[in-house]
């Protein structure tokens, strides 16, 4: 019995299958956790959705920005991006079922290891629970605040008013959490923090202007995870930031998007052993 975590799929079904076959994944025995962005620029977003759904309770995923954009496109709120390959999902006979399932997925998921598995862990850190979101957790929030914000936003996305909520999620402001934000502003900040965040200003406010790696970032910007490194968080798992190439150099924070769709690789982390396995990918995007 093992717990495997894989970075952004982005429609790269063949690479997902390669990794699962390499570890002899069995849904009756193992668990698969996914950092979101199941769909978008790879060749088989429809296949990725169907594969993850078919795993049932053996799979846990969080919503990514591309997943949410798919929902917005499907509901006539946004236009498809030129590079996305999501039309097969929208045209599928089971499209409504697929999109309904996607809308039920969380923004934040938490893993609790079974007591009888603790002896299998290589380190004390990996005997702990972990928290997973697509892009990370903003520096302003404690884990408890992040959990509460996620549950509130998830309820809105699952509500009868979900189409209105999807329309309200677009925009870069507010970029700083305050108690007096309106309900719409809270929703937008929460979705942006969990699905789009990379850099922050020193005060913790979010910046969406720079999207590349760390080496050339403007001096006033700091990766969100460096502003969390003094917190007593459980291990944090995230994807979204392919330019990091799976490295963030902060203890107990794990970057797993290694740029499969961009010609990099897809990476799997075995939580029990700490082993990482990667498979190379063609340039799809």
Secondary structure, 3 states (H helix, E strand, C coil): CCEEEECCCCCCHHHHHHHHHHCCCCCCCCEEEECCCCCCCCCCHHHHHHHHHHCHHHEEEECCHHHHHHHHHHCCCCCCCCCCCCHHHHHCCCHHHHHHHHHCCECEEEECCCHHHHHHCCCCHHHCCEEEECCCCCCCCCHHHHHHHHHHHHHHHCCCCHHHHHHHCCCCCCCCCCCCCCHHHHHHHHHHHHHCCCEEECCCCEECCCCCCCCCCCCCEEEHHHHCCCCCCCEEEECCCHHHCCCCCCCCEEECCCECCECCEEEEEECCCCCEEEEECCECC
